[in-house]
């Protein structure tokens, strides 16, 4: 009996173990493939109205870097000489930068190659560490195109490094290099001056030790009527003017919404980005001139749960405040990379573009599909 009983159980046990093993194998392969290197990131940006020489000087002279990035810049040579505003700084120079919020950073220029490369330290990679975070900017001009690549590396994989340097600096560089593009192409400075907040405020990111991976909140302030801003989100035409390339919304009965029609709860959407990405989801709630809520992808691959985005609109001190909350993000590597990091930087980029369009008429999105992919990549090697 024991032999027969064991014989009957063996196939079921083997099949169960095989399924478990297969699922475990798939999970391991997935996590290996999706493992993200938090110690560096890259960004690229193209310019239509500049030269490699001009871009280099926007970085490598005290006057140039204040035009788009910081409020004050002081560079001191090894012999104590203070660099002039239009003077190209040199390797070994020590710098002090003061930002519009009153914060400052000190560091050292590591390498300068005329019109080609600018490399500098950018803070310590962990509190109490002797190791520096390094930023390298490389300039290119080829076939009528001008661009630079920004590499920030030697960051810590700790929570401090991930939040303070990888997310915060990624958002910061995305904003500032597009501000350079706005200034060069349109003469419009997107920096917010005279206030103690980020250019795109991220209140959920501070204090650092309380950072949550399962949600984030961002705020943007635009000097335009609330109704105008609401329509930029809640109509097919409006959302394509600053965010995506094409938008199609369908009601529950299958009717396609008109371009200027305000979408409604339970509408389904299909969004196409300039990078070629297609996203589908559902509008969950719409309150006229006040609230817009929608799904924004799956919490995890093959999951039935959705990531949720809620956008609130209100009037504040002569501006329209947009408060965006993205929640139900998975507290694992997939969620941290795909929906926290990626979307934090993405929403910062696009909401600032909305402000840019309304304030100056300048749309800084890269609309060539290949260039759009390169411009929004967190690593140009991925």
PEPEPE-V86024 format. One record per pair of residues at least 4 apart in sequence whose C-alpha atoms are under 6 Angstrom apart, sorted by the first residue. I is the first residue (numbers start at 1). J is the second residue. Records with the same first field share a line. If there is no record, write none. Layout:
BEGIN
I: J ; J
END
This chain:
BEGIN
1: 5
2: 6
10: 14
14: 18
17: 21
21: 25
26: 30
31: 35
38: 157
39: 153 ; 154 ; 155 ; 156 ; 157
40: 152 ; 153
41: 151 ; 152 ; 378 ; 379
42: 150 ; 151 ; 378 ; 379
43: 149 ; 150
44: 148 ; 149 ; 375
45: 147 ; 148 ; 375
46: 146 ; 147
47: 146 ; 147
49: 185
52: 141
53: 115
56: 60 ; 115
57: 61 ; 64
58: 64 ; 65
59: 65
60: 88 ; 89
61: 86 ; 87 ; 88 ; 89
62: 73 ; 85
63: 85 ; 86
65: 69
66: 70 ; 71
68: 180
69: 176
70: 99
71: 98 ; 99 ; 100
72: 97 ; 98
73: 96 ; 97
74: 95 ; 96
75: 82 ; 83 ; 94 ; 95
76: 80 ; 81 ; 82 ; 93 ; 94
77: 81 ; 93
91: 109 ; 110 ; 111 ; 112
92: 109 ; 110
93: 108 ; 109
94: 107 ; 108
95: 106 ; 107 ; 108
96: 105 ; 106
97: 104 ; 105
98: 103 ; 104
99: 103 ; 104
100: 193
101: 196
107: 121
108: 120 ; 121
109: 120
110: 119 ; 120
111: 118 ; 119
112: 117 ; 118
113: 117
116: 138 ; 139
117: 137 ; 138
118: 136 ; 137
119: 135 ; 136
120: 134 ; 135
121: 132 ; 133 ; 134
122: 133 ; 134
123: 132 ; 133
124: 131 ; 132 ; 133
125: 131 ; 132 ; 133 ; 155 ; 156
133: 153 ; 154 ; 155
134: 152 ; 153
135: 151 ; 152
136: 150 ; 151
137: 149 ; 150
138: 148 ; 149
139: 148
140: 146 ; 147 ; 148
141: 145 ; 146
155: 161
156: 161
157: 161
159: 163
160: 164
161: 165
162: 166
163: 167
164: 168
165: 169
166: 170
167: 341
169: 173
171: 345
173: 177
179: 190
181: 185
182: 186 ; 188
183: 187 ; 188 ; 189
192: 199
200: 220
201: 218 ; 219
202: 217 ; 218
204: 216 ; 217
205: 211
213: 331
214: 328 ; 329 ; 330 ; 331
215: 326 ; 327
216: 325 ; 326
217: 324 ; 325
218: 323 ; 324
219: 322 ; 323
220: 321 ; 322
221: 319 ; 320 ; 321
222: 319 ; 320 ; 355
223: 319
226: 320
227: 289
230: 289
231: 235 ; 238
232: 238 ; 239
233: 238 ; 239
234: 262 ; 263
235: 260 ; 261 ; 262 ; 263
236: 247 ; 259
237: 259 ; 260
239: 243
240: 244 ; 245 ; 246
242: 354
243: 350
244: 273
245: 272 ; 273 ; 274
246: 271 ; 272
247: 270 ; 271
248: 269 ; 270
249: 256 ; 257 ; 268 ; 269
250: 254 ; 255 ; 256 ; 257 ; 267 ; 268
251: 255 ; 267
264: 286
265: 283 ; 284 ; 285 ; 286
266: 283 ; 284
267: 282 ; 283
268: 281 ; 282
269: 280 ; 281 ; 282
270: 279 ; 280
271: 278 ; 279
272: 277 ; 278
273: 277
274: 367 ; 369
275: 369 ; 372 ; 373
281: 295
282: 294 ; 295
283: 294
284: 293 ; 294
285: 292 ; 293
286: 291 ; 292
287: 291
290: 312 ; 313
291: 311 ; 312
292: 310 ; 311
293: 309 ; 310
294: 309
295: 306 ; 307 ; 308
296: 307 ; 308
297: 306 ; 307
298: 305 ; 306 ; 307
299: 305 ; 306 ; 307 ; 329 ; 330
307: 327 ; 328 ; 329
308: 326 ; 327
309: 325 ; 326
310: 324 ; 325
311: 323 ; 324
312: 322 ; 323
313: 321 ; 322
314: 320 ; 321
315: 319 ; 320 ; 321
316: 320
329: 335
330: 335
331: 335
334: 338
335: 339
336: 340
337: 341
338: 342
339: 343
340: 344
342: 346
343: 347
347: 351
355: 359
356: 360 ; 362
357: 361 ; 362 ; 363
366: 372
368: 372
371: 375
END
